[in-house]
């Protein structure tokens, strides 16, 4: 009986150790390379200082990475003979940006660490947090320990990335498929409080939507004609370089830039949460931080899975 008890105890210990080893933790690099987080923060702060829009771009990279194959850095891979880059997917083509900044971060982190020990997937997660902080938003402890995939999946990206044309039921289903609930949907959509969108993405809404403030539609049409000007930019809210609650305040006035933005406040189940966030910055910040941690935990590669890429753009 004693030996059986000892065996069960040892089995439990090994299971606990294995689970711990495969779990993400904020302290993952503390002993391997304690200089990594300051190095990432320094490059992000410089990039955002140079171009405020870059903060939103780096946040978006993490989001679009995690929704395809999990948070594994697959979005950063260029095309090879065996797969096409996710950068060419409908939700990414001529839209995702900031890859040069990621390259700069990778080079600096590898320099201070003395060798490639920090994954590109972790770099995206930390850069997203540091970008939000640089634009006046909340901070949170990023869970670390992800490893990088060796392949990308453009076809999957075409299927799973949320579209700017989605209505609320489609958005809820899209996020549910990633293990995210309605609160996560609204909180993470609040990331649109920073950044800009291209005319081609919001043109249909400003010319055809009925749930849009007429003055706002007219204002946006001035820089987004019915044809042409596809890459002309417009802010998601009036303060695109500041992480605040203006995005939600705009939704209350039917001034959401994308169909998927206004869908969050259009007589549906998320209206109450939009109202809460619009007037309660702390509630938004707290939920945004929690949802970012939750999103960052979508199917990460850990342990001996994947690799630590030497170059974020290609597998070793």
N, C-alpha and C positions, 0 to 999 in steps of 0.2 A: 504493500500500500504506500509505504514511504517512498519507494523508488518511483512509483507511478506519479505521486504528488510532485516529486522532484522533476520528473520528466515534463509534466504539464507546466511547472513553473518555468523551466528552462525554455520550453516551447513558447510560452507567453513572452519571456524576455526577448527571445530572438525575433518574435513577431513585432514587438514594440520597437526594437532597434531597426528592423527592416522598414517599418512604417515611418519612423523618424527620418531614416536616411532618404526616403523617397518623398518626404514632405518639404514644401517650400518654407523657408524661414528667413526673417529679416537679418539674421546673423550669419548667413551662409559663407560670406567672404571675410569675416572678421579676422580669421587666422591666416587664410590663404593670401589675402591682399586687402588690408584695412584702408588702403588709400584709394580704392576704386570709386566709392560714392562721391568723395570730394572732387575727384577727377572728372566724373560725369557731370556733376553740378557746374563746375567751372566752364566746361565747353558749352553746355546748354545755356547758361546765363549770358555768355558772350554772344552766342548765336541769336538769342531772343533780343538782346540789347541792340544788335545790328539790324534785325528785322523782326518786329513784334509778331508778325504773322507766323513766324517759324514755330512759336510755341504751340499754336493750334495744329500745325502740320505734324509736329512730333507726337502730340497726343493722338492724332488720327492714325499715325503709323501703328501704334500699339493696339488700338481698337481693331484696325483692319487686319492686323496680324493674328490676333487672338480668335477672331471669328472664323478663320480658315485653318483647319488642322490643329487648332489650339495655339497657345502662345509659344511658338517655336522658332520665330525668326524667319519663317518661310517667305514672308512678303519681301524680304531683303534680297533673296536669291535672283540672280539674272538667269535668263534662259540658257539651257544647254541642249545637247542633242537628244536628251532623254525626257525633258519636260520644258513647258513654256512658263515663263515668269508670271506670277500673280499680278505683277505691275500692269499687265495687259488686260486684266479682267475689267468688265464693264464699270464696276464701282471704283476702279483705280486708275484706269487709263487717262493719261494727261491730267491727273488729279492729285494722286498721292505725291508727296514731295518731302524733302529733308534728308534724302539718302546721303548727300555729301556731309551733312552734319553728323550722321551716324558713323560715317567713315572716320571723321575727325575724333569723335568720342572713342571709337574702337582703338585708334592709333595711340591716343593719350592714355587710355586705361592699360593697354598692353605695355606701354612705356613705363608707367609707374609700378605696374605689377611685375615687370621683368620678363613676362611671357604671357601668352594667351590663356587666361584662366577664367575670364568673365565672358559669359555667352552673349551673343548678339541679342537673343531674346530677352535676357535680363537688362541689357542696355536699353532696349526699347521701353521696358517697364519703368525703369528709373528715370529715363529722359522724359517720359510722359508726366510723371509726378513733378519733376523739377521744372518742367515747362509751366504747369499749372501754378506752382509756387512763384515762379518768376513773373507771372502776370497777375499776382495778387490773390491767388486762390489758396485753398487749404493744402496742408501737407498730410502725409500718412506714411506708415512704415511699409515699404514695398517688400513683399515676400520674394525671396530669391532662391536660386538653385535650378533654374530652368536650363535645359541644354538645347542646342540648335538642331533643327531638322536638316537632312541632306537632300531633301527634295521639296518642290513646290507643287501646287495644284490649281492651275488657272481655272479649270472647269468647275471645281468646287467653289472657288471664289465667286464665279459668276452666279452660282446658285444660292450661296448662303449670306453674302453681304447684303445688308438692308438697303433698299432702294429709296431714293428721295420721293418717289411717287406712291409709297405704301400708305394705306389707311391704317387706322388703329388696330383692327383685328389682325392684319398682316404683320404689323410691327410686334404685337404681343406674341404671336406665334413664332416669329423670327427669333426673338430674344429667348422665348421658352425653349427653343431647340438648342440653345447654348447654355441652358440651365439658369437663365436669368428671368426674374419676374417683372411685374409691371412697375414696381418701385425702381428697380434697376434700369428699366427702359427710360423712365422719365428723368431719373437722376443723371444717367449717362448721356442722354440727349442734351442735358444742360451743358455739356461740353461745347455746344454750339454758342455758348455765351462768348466764346473767343473765335476769331477766324472769319474767313470770307468764303463765299461760294461763287461758282461761275454761272454766268447768264444761261448757258445751255441747260443747267441743272434746275433752275427755278423759272425759266421762261413760261412753261405751260401754266404754272400757278398764277403768275401776275397778269396773264392775258385771259385765262379761262375760269379761274376759281370763283365761286360765289361766296365762300366764307373768308373774304379778304377785305380789309379796310380799303375803300376806293382811293383815298389820298396816298396810302402806302403803295398801292399797285401803280398809280400814276408816277410816283417818285421813282420806283424801280424801273419802270418802262423807259425812263429818260436815258438810262445807260444800258438797257437790254432791249434792243429793237426786235420786232417780230422775226427778222431773219438777219443772220450775221452777228458779229460781236459775241460769239460763243464763249470766249475766254474773259470777257469783261467781268469784273468782280464787284460784289456787293456784300456788305456785312450782314451777319445773321441777326445782330441786334445793334443798337446805337453805340455801344462801347465795345468794339471787337477786340481791343487790346487790353481789356480788363476783365478778370474773372469775377463776375458779379451775378445779380439776379435779373438783369435787364432782359435776358432771353425770355424768361417766363412772363415778365411784365408785358413784353411785346405780344406774346400769345394771347393774353387776356384782351388785347385790343385788335385781335385778328391780323396782326402784323408779323406772323411767322413767315419766314422766307421760303421754306420748302413745304410741300404738301405734307411730308412726314413730320415736320415741326408742328404745323397747325393742327394736325390730327390728334395731338396730345391734349388739345383744348378745343373740343368740337362737340360737346354734349355727350362725351363718353365716360368710361370708368376712370380715366386718369385726370379728369378736370379738377377734382378736389386737390390732388397732389400738386398740380401746376399752380393753383391758387396759394397753397401753403408755401411752396418754394418762392413764389413771387414776392412774398412779404416777410419771409423768414430765412435770411441768408444762412444762419447757423444750421437750420434743418437741411437746407440744400447741401451745404458743405459737408456735413456729417454723412449724409446719405451718399453723396458723390464719392467720398473717400471709401466708404464701405463697398460700394458697387465697383469701384476701380479695383479694389483688392479681390473681390469676387470674380470679376472678369479676368483678372490676371492669373487666376487659378484654373482657367479652362484648359483641360487636357495638356498640361505641361509635360515635356520630356524630362525625366530625372534619372538619377543613378547612372547606369551605364547606357541608357538610351541616347540616341543622337550623338552629338559631338560638340566641342567648343571650336567654332570656326576661327581660323586665322584671318580670313577675309570674309566680312559679313555678306558679300555679294556672291560668294561661291563656296561650295562644300570643299572640305580639305581633300 
